[in-house]
Amino acid sequence: ISRYGLRGYEDFDVVPDETLASTGGRSMMTVTAEIRYPVVQAIQALAFFDAGNTWESPMTTDLTDLKRGAGFGVRIDVPMVGQLGFDYGYGFDRSELQGGPGWEFHFQLGGVSF
């Protein structure tokens, strides 16, 4: 759902079709609030809140239907590699097909989520 994903959800879980048969939409929105605290020179602790969703088209966009996630993480600056990120997010609005609300681990390397 974005370059960083919606933390608290697995990849491709936030799709227009609740049956998970779809793999995306033509309209999306994400909002992120993140606060970072430097622990030592190359390590930062963080807390975040993400919200977003995908829709079949811009005409079906419903800003009252945003999936929410929140959690905490750490960023480590690694010379010649980039920034490593480890996040643990809670998906508040995961469907029963996704196992209901719960925690999801996320890994980032140089700004790309895995």
C-alpha beads as a LAMMPS data file, in Angstrom:
LAMMPS data file: protein, C-alpha beads

114 atoms
113 bonds

1 atom types
1 bond types

-500.0 500.0 xlo xhi
-500.0 500.0 ylo yhi
-500.0 500.0 zlo zhi

Masses

1 110.0

Atoms # bond

1 1 1 0.000 0.000 0.000
2 1 1 2.983 2.313 0.013
3 1 1 6.722 2.292 -0.155
4 1 1 6.845 1.400 3.549
5 1 1 3.641 -0.621 3.732
6 1 1 0.966 -0.229 6.361
7 1 1 2.638 -1.443 9.520
8 1 1 0.519 -3.913 11.468
9 1 1 -0.632 -5.655 8.258
10 1 1 0.972 -8.233 5.980
11 1 1 1.876 -7.225 2.432
12 1 1 -1.202 -7.171 0.154
13 1 1 -3.629 -7.474 3.109
14 1 1 -5.004 -3.963 2.605
15 1 1 -6.889 -4.465 -0.652
16 1 1 -10.267 -3.249 -1.954
17 1 1 -11.822 -6.740 -1.890
18 1 1 -12.234 -8.064 1.676
19 1 1 -12.024 -11.651 0.355
20 1 1 -8.319 -10.976 -0.346
21 1 1 -8.833 -12.167 -3.946
22 1 1 -7.708 -8.767 -5.212
23 1 1 -4.105 -7.568 -5.144
24 1 1 -4.604 -3.833 -5.300
25 1 1 -6.656 -0.888 -6.374
26 1 1 -6.450 2.250 -8.466
27 1 1 -6.697 4.634 -5.526
28 1 1 -4.809 4.635 -2.229
29 1 1 -4.060 6.842 0.728
30 1 1 -1.609 6.551 3.606
31 1 1 -0.947 8.808 6.574
32 1 1 1.944 8.280 8.984
33 1 1 2.890 9.944 12.246
34 1 1 6.227 8.892 13.688
35 1 1 8.316 10.119 16.586
36 1 1 11.993 9.164 16.856
37 1 1 14.326 9.337 19.811
38 1 1 18.117 9.017 19.406
39 1 1 19.470 6.248 21.648
40 1 1 23.110 6.473 20.551
41 1 1 24.735 8.030 17.482
42 1 1 23.599 5.402 14.941
43 1 1 20.460 4.017 16.650
44 1 1 17.002 5.572 16.984
45 1 1 13.951 4.222 18.810
46 1 1 10.543 5.160 17.409
47 1 1 6.810 4.992 17.921
48 1 1 4.381 5.266 15.009
49 1 1 0.764 5.446 13.913
50 1 1 -0.193 4.545 10.325
51 1 1 -3.556 4.748 8.581
52 1 1 -4.465 3.961 4.991
53 1 1 -6.461 1.930 2.531
54 1 1 -6.872 1.104 -1.144
55 1 1 -10.005 1.424 -3.251
56 1 1 -11.093 0.165 -6.675
57 1 1 -11.162 3.696 -8.118
58 1 1 -10.899 7.324 -7.016
59 1 1 -14.714 7.508 -7.154
60 1 1 -15.047 4.786 -4.473
61 1 1 -12.539 6.390 -2.084
62 1 1 -13.987 6.560 1.439
63 1 1 -11.822 8.460 3.925
64 1 1 -13.908 7.103 6.808
65 1 1 -12.680 3.591 5.925
66 1 1 -8.984 3.768 6.835
67 1 1 -7.153 0.758 8.279
68 1 1 -5.115 1.703 11.364
69 1 1 -1.836 0.416 12.754
70 1 1 0.432 1.527 15.598
71 1 1 3.574 0.253 17.221
72 1 1 7.241 0.761 17.881
73 1 1 10.544 0.143 16.173
74 1 1 14.226 0.883 15.837
75 1 1 16.399 2.364 13.070
76 1 1 20.086 1.524 12.766
77 1 1 22.389 3.480 10.449
78 1 1 24.856 1.051 8.840
79 1 1 27.705 2.611 6.831
80 1 1 27.817 1.560 3.145
81 1 1 24.482 -0.275 3.541
82 1 1 21.975 2.349 4.611
83 1 1 19.397 2.363 7.332
84 1 1 18.030 -0.888 8.767
85 1 1 14.555 -0.735 10.266
86 1 1 12.740 -3.148 12.531
87 1 1 9.104 -2.378 13.384
88 1 1 6.465 -4.244 15.362
89 1 1 3.001 -2.966 14.506
90 1 1 -0.501 -3.773 15.700
91 1 1 -3.162 -3.863 12.973
92 1 1 -6.387 -2.686 14.600
93 1 1 -8.658 -3.332 11.607
94 1 1 -7.474 -6.664 10.230
95 1 1 -10.369 -8.789 8.986
96 1 1 -11.216 -12.237 10.321
97 1 1 -9.718 -13.671 7.101
98 1 1 -6.447 -12.056 8.201
99 1 1 -6.710 -13.543 11.684
100 1 1 -8.356 -10.511 13.282
101 1 1 -6.509 -7.664 15.013
102 1 1 -2.925 -8.508 15.879
103 1 1 0.795 -7.839 15.691
104 1 1 2.986 -7.977 12.583
105 1 1 6.781 -7.657 12.256
106 1 1 8.237 -5.432 9.502
107 1 1 11.788 -5.092 8.203
108 1 1 13.170 -2.189 6.143
109 1 1 16.460 -1.868 4.309
110 1 1 17.359 1.541 2.918
111 1 1 13.733 2.707 2.924
112 1 1 12.237 -0.403 1.273
113 1 1 9.979 -2.714 3.316
114 1 1 10.202 -6.497 3.286

Bonds

1 1 1 2
2 1 2 3
3 1 3 4
4 1 4 5
5 1 5 6
6 1 6 7
7 1 7 8
8 1 8 9
9 1 9 10
10 1 10 11
11 1 11 12
12 1 12 13
13 1 13 14
14 1 14 15
15 1 15 16
16 1 16 17
17 1 17 18
18 1 18 19
19 1 19 20
20 1 20 21
21 1 21 22
22 1 22 23
23 1 23 24
24 1 24 25
25 1 25 26
26 1 26 27
27 1 27 28
28 1 28 29
29 1 29 30
30 1 30 31
31 1 31 32
32 1 32 33
33 1 33 34
34 1 34 35
35 1 35 36
36 1 36 37
37 1 37 38
38 1 38 39
39 1 39 40
40 1 40 41
41 1 41 42
42 1 42 43
43 1 43 44
44 1 44 45
45 1 45 46
46 1 46 47
47 1 47 48
48 1 48 49
49 1 49 50
50 1 50 51
51 1 51 52
52 1 52 53
53 1 53 54
54 1 54 55
55 1 55 56
56 1 56 57
57 1 57 58
58 1 58 59
59 1 59 60
60 1 60 61
61 1 61 62
62 1 62 63
63 1 63 64
64 1 64 65
65 1 65 66
66 1 66 67
67 1 67 68
68 1 68 69
69 1 69 70
70 1 70 71
71 1 71 72
72 1 72 73
73 1 73 74
74 1 74 75
75 1 75 76
76 1 76 77
77 1 77 78
78 1 78 79
79 1 79 80
80 1 80 81
81 1 81 82
82 1 82 83
83 1 83 84
84 1 84 85
85 1 85 86
86 1 86 87
87 1 87 88
88 1 88 89
89 1 89 90
90 1 90 91
91 1 91 92
92 1 92 93
93 1 93 94
94 1 94 95
95 1 95 96
96 1 96 97
97 1 97 98
98 1 98 99
99 1 99 100
100 1 100 101
101 1 101 102
102 1 102 103
103 1 103 104
104 1 104 105
105 1 105 106
106 1 106 107
107 1 107 108
108 1 108 109
109 1 109 110
110 1 110 111
111 1 111 112
112 1 112 113
113 1 113 114
